[in-house]
């Protein structure tokens, strides 16, 4: 049968979720201004993003009189998702993890959808901040604390990357509906128009697809419109949609972007062709290290190219595991800048170059941070430190060298325009 997206006049754009996702069992069709809940309570104001199994929206809670995030799960995944149970397990004051406020079900032509109501966050990877030392310290310490909290509750995250690290936005929460729309501006949309020959049920589709709101522009306009001052950073780890509870269920298929795969996942998928290889909390530690580098440097530590990923991992770790040798022999090592093969000497040279990059981005103790990252980036999962052990590492801020002693109280710097490049 012809794929449903072929029926549409306008081709799918990477800025929008695919139209083919709007089928029975798929995504929930949403239009701006609609109100969800029973009784109707949450008015949809803007789109915050979309993922593999859901769309996320900014909404106004007419009962609490505050703005929240609605994660609307596709119908076929609603009955299988553990996310609500996991978020309830992770509820705690001042935790560096996104907090669940409410949950309900919504029925659409595509089925019954779970709707998770969560605090409103701003993903840090959308930001173009200048990473001054206080910002680096704050993010580093709090993101490790967030992962340690998740792990302490018996949960493995499974999808750590910069897009899943955010900051709370208390200054946005009290804005009225009118103020939100004044700050958001006219939304960018793409019409969902079917060809005359299409035989699809239009009720399965929204009348238009919305582009994700530009949160940086939104916040800058919000400051201009309301005059509300920015607040200190309060970091959260978000998107527990692929997480699982250890000893209660097996790990789901890894959906982490390729550059953030742990070696055990990468080797299984690339060398063995196994897309369902198990992963656990130790895999989170590797992904977190790559995530930290990406948050600070706005770049990728490892390539998103299958035929180079394993080789680059070996180069940065300076070793070739015995289990990997048959793959390495049958896949010649690609050219690298120095022409070297994996060795500690070569790894030291690569990380020395990374020290200079981290210093350029404002890391005060770049050698200390490199040592921390290298501890986390061990090809052997059993040799990686736990998140609790990372918190005791001086380079994670235990002594204030690259971390904040009190990450929740950053008085000397705020999450505002003064941190932007060129300001």
C-alpha positions as CSV (number, residue, x, y, z in Angstrom):
1,X,0.0,0.0,0.0
2,X,1.2,3.5,-0.7
3,X,2.6,5.3,2.3
4,X,0.1,7.8,3.6
5,X,2.5,10.7,3.3
6,X,2.5,10.3,-0.5
7,X,-1.1,11.5,-0.5
8,X,-0.1,15.0,0.8
9,X,0.3,18.0,-1.4
10,X,3.1,19.4,0.7
11,X,6.1,17.2,1.3
12,X,7.2,16.4,4.9
13,X,9.7,18.8,6.3
14,X,12.3,17.9,9.0
15,X,11.0,20.8,11.1
16,X,7.7,19.0,11.6
17,X,6.7,15.5,12.6
18,X,6.0,13.2,9.6
19,X,2.4,13.2,8.4
20,X,2.6,9.4,8.3
21,X,2.6,9.4,12.1
22,X,-1.0,10.6,12.1
23,X,-2.7,7.2,11.6
24,X,-4.9,5.0,13.8
25,X,-2.7,4.1,16.8
26,X,-0.4,7.1,16.0
27,X,-0.1,10.7,17.1
28,X,-2.9,12.8,18.4
29,X,-4.1,15.5,16.0
30,X,-3.8,18.9,17.9
31,X,-4.7,22.4,16.9
32,X,-3.6,25.6,18.7
33,X,-6.2,26.9,21.1
34,X,-7.9,23.6,21.8
35,X,-8.5,22.7,25.4
36,X,-7.7,19.2,26.8
37,X,-8.7,17.4,30.0
38,X,-12.0,16.4,31.6
39,X,-13.4,18.8,32.5
40,X,-11.5,20.9,29.9
41,X,-8.5,22.5,31.6
42,X,-5.4,22.8,29.5
43,X,-5.4,25.2,26.6
44,X,-2.8,24.5,24.0
45,X,-0.6,27.6,23.2
46,X,2.5,26.5,21.3
47,X,4.4,23.5,20.2
48,X,7.5,22.7,22.2
49,X,8.7,19.7,20.1
50,X,8.1,16.2,18.9
51,X,9.9,12.8,19.3
52,X,9.7,9.2,18.2
53,X,6.4,8.6,20.1
54,X,4.9,11.9,21.1
55,X,4.4,15.6,20.6
56,X,5.0,18.2,23.3
57,X,3.0,21.4,23.8
58,X,3.0,24.5,26.0
59,X,-0.4,24.9,27.6
60,X,-2.1,27.1,30.1
61,X,-3.6,25.3,33.1
62,X,-6.8,27.2,33.8
63,X,-7.1,25.6,37.3
64,X,-3.6,26.4,38.6
65,X,-3.3,29.5,36.5
66,X,0.1,28.6,35.3
67,X,1.8,27.4,32.1
68,X,2.8,23.8,31.7
69,X,4.1,21.2,29.2
70,X,1.8,18.6,27.8
71,X,3.5,15.4,26.4
72,X,0.8,13.6,24.3
73,X,1.8,10.0,23.7
74,X,0.9,8.1,20.5
75,X,-2.1,5.8,21.0
76,X,-0.3,2.5,20.3
77,X,2.3,3.3,22.9
78,X,0.0,4.5,25.6
79,X,-0.8,1.1,27.1
80,X,2.9,0.1,27.0
81,X,4.6,3.2,28.3
82,X,6.3,3.1,31.7
83,X,6.9,6.8,31.7
84,X,4.1,7.8,34.1
85,X,5.2,5.2,36.6
86,X,8.8,6.3,36.3
87,X,7.9,10.0,36.7
88,X,5.9,9.2,39.7
89,X,8.9,7.3,41.1
90,X,11.0,10.4,40.5
91,X,8.8,12.9,42.1
92,X,10.7,14.9,44.7
93,X,11.2,18.5,45.7
94,X,14.3,20.2,44.2
95,X,15.2,17.1,42.2
96,X,17.1,17.8,39.0
97,X,14.6,15.8,37.0
98,X,11.5,17.0,35.2
99,X,8.5,16.8,37.6
100,X,5.1,15.3,36.8
101,X,2.1,17.5,37.7
102,X,-0.9,15.6,36.3
103,X,-1.8,12.8,34.0
104,X,-5.0,12.0,32.0
105,X,-6.2,10.3,28.8
106,X,-7.5,12.0,25.7
107,X,-9.4,10.3,23.0
108,X,-8.9,11.3,19.3
109,X,-9.8,9.6,16.0
110,X,-6.4,7.8,16.3
111,X,-7.1,6.2,19.7
112,X,-6.6,6.8,23.3
113,X,-3.6,9.0,24.2
114,X,-1.8,9.3,27.5
115,X,-1.2,13.0,28.3
116,X,1.6,13.8,30.8
117,X,1.4,17.2,32.4
118,X,4.9,18.4,33.4
119,X,6.7,21.5,34.5
120,X,7.7,23.8,31.7
121,X,11.3,23.5,30.7
122,X,13.7,25.0,28.1
123,X,16.0,22.6,26.4
124,X,19.5,23.9,26.7
125,X,20.6,22.8,23.2
126,X,18.3,25.4,21.7
127,X,20.4,28.1,23.4
128,X,23.3,30.1,22.1
129,X,24.8,31.1,25.4
130,X,28.3,32.0,26.0
131,X,29.4,29.3,28.4
132,X,31.0,31.3,31.2
133,X,32.6,29.4,34.1
134,X,29.7,29.8,36.4
135,X,27.3,28.4,33.8
136,X,29.6,25.4,33.1
137,X,29.9,24.7,36.9
138,X,26.1,25.0,37.3
139,X,25.2,22.7,34.4
140,X,27.9,20.1,35.2
141,X,27.0,19.7,38.8
142,X,23.3,19.7,38.4
143,X,23.1,17.3,35.5
144,X,25.2,14.7,37.3
145,X,23.0,15.2,40.4
146,X,20.0,14.6,38.2
147,X,21.4,11.3,36.8
148,X,22.4,10.2,40.3
149,X,18.9,10.7,41.5
150,X,17.4,8.8,38.6
151,X,19.8,5.9,39.2
152,X,19.2,5.9,42.9
153,X,15.5,5.2,42.2
154,X,16.4,2.1,40.2
155,X,15.8,3.7,36.8
156,X,18.0,3.8,33.7
157,X,17.4,6.8,31.4
158,X,18.5,5.4,28.0
159,X,18.3,8.6,25.9
160,X,20.8,11.1,27.3
161,X,21.8,13.9,24.9
162,X,21.8,17.7,25.0
163,X,18.2,17.9,23.8
164,X,17.1,16.1,26.9
165,X,18.7,18.5,29.4
166,X,16.7,21.6,30.2
167,X,16.2,24.5,32.5
168,X,13.1,25.4,34.6
169,X,11.4,28.6,33.5
170,X,9.7,30.0,36.5
171,X,9.5,33.4,34.8
172,X,7.3,32.0,32.1
173,X,4.9,29.9,34.3
174,X,2.7,32.9,35.5
175,X,2.3,34.5,32.1
176,X,-1.3,34.9,30.9
177,X,-2.6,33.3,27.7
178,X,-2.5,36.7,26.0
179,X,1.1,37.4,27.2
180,X,2.3,34.0,25.9
181,X,0.8,34.5,22.5
182,X,2.2,38.1,22.3
183,X,5.7,36.7,23.1
184,X,5.3,33.7,20.9
185,X,4.4,35.6,17.8
186,X,2.7,34.2,14.7
187,X,3.3,30.4,14.6
188,X,4.9,28.8,11.6
189,X,2.6,26.1,10.2
190,X,2.4,23.7,7.3
191,X,-1.0,22.8,5.9
192,X,-2.0,19.1,5.8
193,X,-3.8,19.0,2.5
194,X,-4.6,15.7,0.8
195,X,-4.5,15.1,-2.9
196,X,-7.9,14.6,-4.6
197,X,-7.1,10.9,-5.1
198,X,-6.3,10.4,-1.4
199,X,-8.6,8.1,0.5
200,X,-7.3,8.9,4.0
201,X,-9.5,9.9,6.9
202,X,-8.8,13.6,7.4
203,X,-10.0,13.3,11.0
204,X,-6.8,11.5,11.8
205,X,-4.7,14.5,10.9
206,X,-4.5,18.0,12.3
207,X,-5.5,20.8,10.0
208,X,-1.8,22.0,10.0
209,X,1.5,21.0,11.5
210,X,3.2,23.5,13.8
211,X,6.9,24.3,13.9
212,X,8.6,24.1,17.3
213,X,8.6,27.5,19.0
214,X,11.9,29.4,19.1
215,X,12.3,29.4,22.9
216,X,15.3,31.8,22.9
217,X,13.4,34.4,20.9
218,X,10.3,33.7,23.1
219,X,12.1,34.5,26.3
220,X,13.8,37.6,24.9
221,X,10.4,38.9,23.8
222,X,8.9,37.9,27.1
223,X,11.5,40.0,29.0
224,X,10.7,43.0,26.7
225,X,7.0,42.6,27.0
226,X,6.6,41.9,30.7
227,X,9.9,43.2,32.2
228,X,10.2,40.0,34.3
229,X,13.8,39.4,35.3
230,X,15.5,36.1,34.4
231,X,16.3,33.6,37.2
232,X,19.3,31.5,38.1
233,X,19.6,28.2,36.2
234,X,17.8,25.2,37.6
235,X,18.7,22.2,35.5
236,X,16.4,19.2,34.8
237,X,16.9,15.9,32.9
238,X,13.8,15.3,30.9
239,X,12.2,12.8,28.5
240,X,11.9,9.5,30.4
241,X,10.0,8.0,27.5
242,X,12.6,5.3,26.8
243,X,13.6,4.7,30.5
244,X,13.0,1.5,32.3
245,X,13.0,0.2,35.9
246,X,15.9,-2.2,36.6
247,X,15.0,-5.7,37.7
248,X,11.3,-5.1,36.8
249,X,11.6,-5.0,33.0
250,X,14.2,-5.5,30.3
251,X,15.8,-2.6,28.4
252,X,13.8,-1.3,25.4
253,X,15.4,-0.7,22.0
254,X,17.9,2.1,22.2
255,X,16.7,5.3,20.6
256,X,19.6,7.5,21.6
257,X,21.1,9.5,18.7
258,X,24.0,7.5,17.3
259,X,26.7,9.9,18.5
260,X,25.6,9.3,22.1
261,X,25.5,5.5,21.8
262,X,27.5,3.7,24.5
263,X,30.2,1.2,23.1
264,X,28.1,-1.8,24.1
265,X,25.1,-0.5,22.1
266,X,27.3,0.7,19.2
267,X,29.2,-2.5,18.9
268,X,26.1,-4.6,19.0
269,X,24.3,-2.6,16.4
270,X,27.3,-1.9,14.0
271,X,29.4,-5.0,14.3
272,X,26.7,-7.6,15.2
273,X,23.6,-6.1,13.6
274,X,21.7,-6.5,16.9
275,X,19.3,-3.5,17.4
276,X,18.0,-4.9,20.7
277,X,21.2,-5.2,22.6
278,X,20.7,-4.7,26.4
279,X,21.8,-1.4,28.0
280,X,21.7,-0.2,31.6
281,X,22.7,2.6,34.0
282,X,26.4,2.2,33.0
283,X,25.4,3.1,29.4
284,X,23.9,6.3,30.8
285,X,27.3,7.3,32.2
286,X,28.9,7.1,28.7
287,X,26.1,9.0,27.1
288,X,26.2,11.6,29.9
289,X,29.9,12.3,29.2
290,X,29.2,12.9,25.5
291,X,26.2,15.0,26.5
292,X,28.3,17.2,28.8
293,X,30.8,17.9,26.1
294,X,28.1,18.7,23.7
295,X,26.3,21.1,26.1
296,X,29.6,23.0,26.7
297,X,31.0,23.0,23.2
298,X,27.9,23.0,21.1
299,X,29.5,20.2,19.1
300,X,29.7,16.4,18.8
301,X,32.5,14.4,20.4
302,X,31.7,11.4,18.3
303,X,30.5,11.2,14.7
304,X,27.0,10.2,13.6
305,X,28.5,7.9,11.0
306,X,28.4,4.1,11.5
307,X,31.6,3.2,9.7
308,X,33.6,5.6,11.9
309,X,31.9,5.5,15.3
310,X,33.6,2.4,16.8
311,X,37.0,3.5,15.5
312,X,36.6,7.0,17.0
313,X,35.6,5.4,20.3
314,X,38.8,3.3,20.3
315,X,40.9,6.4,19.4
316,X,39.6,8.4,22.3
317,X,39.9,5.5,24.8
318,X,43.3,4.4,23.5
319,X,42.5,0.7,23.3
320,X,41.0,-2.1,21.2
321,X,38.9,-4.6,23.2
322,X,39.5,-8.2,22.4
323,X,35.9,-8.7,21.4
324,X,36.2,-5.9,18.8
325,X,39.4,-7.3,17.1
326,X,37.6,-9.4,14.5
327,X,35.6,-6.4,13.5
328,X,38.7,-4.2,13.3
329,X,40.6,-6.7,11.2
330,X,37.7,-6.9,8.7
331,X,37.1,-3.2,8.7
332,X,40.5,-1.4,8.2
333,X,41.0,1.5,10.5
334,X,40.1,4.8,8.7
335,X,42.6,7.6,8.3
336,X,42.9,9.9,11.3
337,X,44.7,13.2,11.5
338,X,47.9,11.7,12.9
339,X,47.7,8.4,11.0
340,X,48.1,6.6,14.4
341,X,46.2,3.5,15.6
342,X,44.4,3.4,19.0
343,X,46.9,3.8,21.8
344,X,47.0,5.7,25.1
345,X,49.6,8.0,23.6
346,X,47.3,8.9,20.7
347,X,44.3,9.3,23.1
348,X,46.4,11.7,25.2
349,X,47.0,13.9,22.2
350,X,43.4,14.0,21.2
351,X,42.3,14.9,24.7
352,X,45.0,17.6,24.9
353,X,43.4,19.2,21.9
354,X,40.0,19.0,23.6
355,X,41.4,20.7,26.7
356,X,42.1,23.8,24.5
357,X,38.5,23.7,23.2
358,X,37.0,23.5,26.7
359,X,39.2,26.4,27.8
360,X,37.9,28.5,24.9
361,X,34.4,27.8,26.0
362,X,35.1,29.1,29.5
363,X,35.9,25.9,31.6
364,X,38.1,27.0,34.4
365,X,39.7,23.6,35.1
366,X,39.7,22.0,31.7
367,X,42.3,19.3,32.6
368,X,40.1,18.3,35.5
369,X,37.0,18.1,33.4
370,X,38.9,16.0,30.8
371,X,40.0,13.6,33.5
372,X,36.4,13.3,34.6
373,X,35.2,12.7,31.0
374,X,37.8,10.1,30.4
375,X,36.8,8.2,33.6
376,X,33.3,8.1,32.2
377,X,34.3,7.2,28.7
378,X,35.6,3.7,29.3
379,X,34.9,1.0,26.7
380,X,34.3,-1.5,29.5
381,X,31.0,-0.7,31.2
382,X,32.1,-2.4,34.5
383,X,35.0,0.2,34.8
384,X,32.9,3.3,34.5
385,X,32.2,5.2,37.7
386,X,28.6,5.4,39.0
387,X,26.8,8.7,39.1
388,X,27.3,8.8,42.9
389,X,31.0,8.3,42.5
390,X,31.1,11.1,40.0
391,X,29.6,13.5,42.5
392,X,32.5,12.8,44.8
393,X,35.0,13.7,42.0
394,X,36.5,17.2,42.6
395,X,36.2,17.9,38.9
396,X,32.4,17.5,39.2
397,X,32.3,20.4,41.7
398,X,32.8,18.6,45.0
399,X,35.5,21.1,45.9
400,X,34.3,24.0,43.8
401,X,37.0,23.7,41.2
402,X,34.7,23.2,38.2
403,X,31.4,22.8,39.9
404,X,29.2,24.9,42.1
405,X,29.0,24.0,45.8
406,X,25.3,25.0,45.8
407,X,24.0,24.6,42.2
408,X,20.6,25.7,43.2
409,X,21.7,29.1,44.2
410,X,23.8,30.8,41.5
411,X,23.7,34.4,42.7
412,X,26.5,35.8,40.5
413,X,25.0,34.9,37.2
414,X,21.5,34.7,35.8
415,X,19.8,32.9,32.9
416,X,19.5,36.1,30.9
417,X,20.7,38.2,27.9
418,X,23.9,39.1,29.7
419,X,25.2,35.6,28.9
420,X,24.7,35.7,25.1
421,X,27.6,36.0,22.8
422,X,28.4,39.5,21.8
423,X,26.4,41.0,24.8
